[in-house]
Each structure stands twice: as structure tokens, then as C-alpha cells.
Amino acid sequence: MQSARETEHNQSMDMGNQHPSISRLQEIQKEVKSIEQQVIGFSGLSDDKNYKNLERMLTKQLFEIDSVDTEGKGDIQQARKRAAQETEHLLKELEQNANHPHRLEIQSIFTEAQSLVKEKIVPFFSGGNCVPVECEEDIQDIILRLTHVKTGGKVSLRKARYHTLTKICAVQEIVEDCMKRQPSLPLSEDAHPSVAKINSVMCEVNKARGTLISLLMGVTSNETCRHFSCVLSGLIADLDALDVCGHPEIRNYRREVVEDINKLLKYLDLEEEADRTHAFDLRQNHSILKIEKVLQRMREIKTELLQAQSPSELYLSAKTELQSLIGRLDEVSLEKNPCIREARRRAVIEVQTLITYVDLKEALEKRKLIVCEEHPSHRAVWTVLAHLAEIQEEVFSFDGNRADKNYIRLEELLTKQLLALDAVDPQGEEKCKAARKQAVRLAQNILSFLDLKSDEWEY
């Protein structure tokens, strides 16, 4: 038998005797491999400069592979074929990332946001006016639609959605900050010679907000981030040069304006920071992990309730723990991220829905113990509530989309219960009116919960 040293020596000799064409193909594959992560994470469009660069690099490697001489040898031909397939696969993935339907959807929403900024927001900053309230509502609607764009876990789509949200959320923050937080001054220029300069800088800062929004949204070609940063830094230098010793109110005024400028400067680093921190990948986000932990415990409680032989014994402890889970969700940091906000909102709905279910089951159990005459309409409402409890158990177990037959069946069952409630005549009984109203609200909430479970939303 060969010793370990002899085996290692023979392997080294084999590598040394490797055909030059095979060695060249391995070098090319190594270069292609170094580009792979850039392709997987590419979040732009096909007309982006980075797309052109990656496409050119991969095409060049294909030409290099094609130029390798196989000398008619089967092993070299197979190696060349594998190398070409790997490179072509990356080229195809690059094209798919840039032209994915959901990537184009993100771009369509962003284009809409650009129009809003260009036509309605920037002009107001340029004229020194306030942004209309309806613009705030439009921005919020755009953000909500972006959070609902499906990424399917693809890095490129997560990245594109996050970068787009980052820009639009920054615009929202700048607009809200401008409307809600005004400096406590300007002071009268008679107070001190420096006040006139501070007032002048403050006017420039107000206009700069519009310029910054234009830069973030890519609707200006007259300004660059580097030049804009220099302009803002120059304004800070001008303020720092002012002599305001012995005038605390003027010093505070200057400090407020400097803080406003520094706040604008931080927005210029948003996109670079997003790439560096991988903030677009929420799967490992601390707040999302907290939400997932709460949801995991909520599902365990739900399973215990649905499978218990005597669920009534668990109602009190279950409700107490579910209420504590709501408290834990309230403590989750949103990190100014609309996706985290939406994840928390949905988690709260899930927990609240289970609490409502426990309350209903508890009420139905207590009702069995009460024997008394009641109004027929009131009895009809309770019959519907019993049906709703059964349907809700099925909704809890539902795991599909709106095209599923089971979704359609559950939707029809809930609609049927709403029609049954509509047919109930309270005959002037206030107690019956209140019960019917509550039952209608419950049925509508179960329908909404079914929609929430079936819309395939993800982080």
C-alpha cells in the first residue's frame, strides 16, 4: 500500500502534469465565481451601468472559454462545456433579476413616486411653502404598496424593495419633519448682526430640502451628491464663523439650524449604508426575530386550544398569555422600517383574532349553563355566533391563497352567516340589536383575517 506521503506526492505530480487547457478553464471559472455574488445581489435594471459592466465581464469570459483549444479530447470538451454552462447560467440570472415582474413592479411604483416628488413636493420647497396634506397621504400609500411587493426570498428583489423604500421613507421623513418641527425662531435682525446671516442660511436650508429630495429620487440632473454635500458643509462653516458670544438665544437659534443641516447630510449616506449593513435582509433582523418568536408562541397556544379535550380549562391562562404577547409586540422597535411596521401590525391582528376566538368560545360555554326564555331574534344571533366559532377554527388552519377552493368555500360560509344576520329582525329589542351588530363585526373581522392569511405577504 502507498504511504500518505507517496499519495500526496503523486497528486502533486498529477496537478503538475494537468493539461494547459484544463488549467486555463479553471482560471476562467475562478474569475466567473468571483462575479457570482454580484450577479445574485444585482437589484437594478437592464439599463443600469452596473448591469452593463456585469454583462460585459461575463460575455468576455464566454469568449475566453470558447477560445480554449480542446484538441479533440473528450475530457477537455466536457470541462469547456461545463464552464460555458455556468457562465451562461449567471448571464441568464442577471437578465432575470433585471426583468423580474416584481422588480418591474417596484420600478413602476418608484416612477409614480418620482412624479409625485417632481410635480407636487419639490415646487413647494422651492417656493418656501408647506407640502399639501394629500401629498403625505400619497407617500404613505406608495410605501404601503411597496411593502406588499412579493420578493419570494430573492436577494435581488429584497434589495431593490429595501433601497426604494429607503429613499421614499427618507422623503416622507423630510416632509414630516419640515411640517412638524419648525425652529423656535427666526429672531429679529435688530437683535444682533449675526441674525441676518442665520436667517439667510435657514432660507437656504429650506430650499436644500427640495434639492435633497430631488437627489434621493433621481429627478434632477443639475446637482450631484458630492457637490450638495459641499454646499451644506459650507453653510455649517459659515454659521460656525459667526461670533454669538454672550447671546444664548442667538446661539440656540444657530444650533437649531446646524442640526437641521446635519440631518440633511445623513440622508446622503442612506443607500451606501443599506448595502454595507445588508439591512434589506430582514430574516435576521432583531425586531423581526422578536415578532416571529411571539407568533411561534401564539401558534402553540392556538394548537393547544384546538386540540384540548376540555379547552374551557385553558381559556383564562390562554387569554392572559395572549395579552402579554400583545405587550411584547408593542415593545418591538420599528427602526423606521415600514416592512417591520407591517409585520408587527399583522402579528397583532393574529394574536387579537385568537383572543376574540377565546372570548367567543367562553361566552358560548357560559350560555349553555343558562336556562331561560329569550327573544327568538336573540337566539338566532347566538346560533350564527356558534357557526362563526366553527368557521373561525377552519380559518385558523387555512394555509393557501385566494385561488384555493377552500378559500372560496370559507368565504362563502362567512358570507352566508352575514346574510343570516341581515335576516334577523330585532323587533325593537336593543339587546338583540347590539348582539347582531357585534356578530356582524365579528364575521367581517374573520373575513379580513382570512384575506390576511391568503395574501402571501412576506418580509
Disulfide bonds with the S-S distance in Angstrom:
none
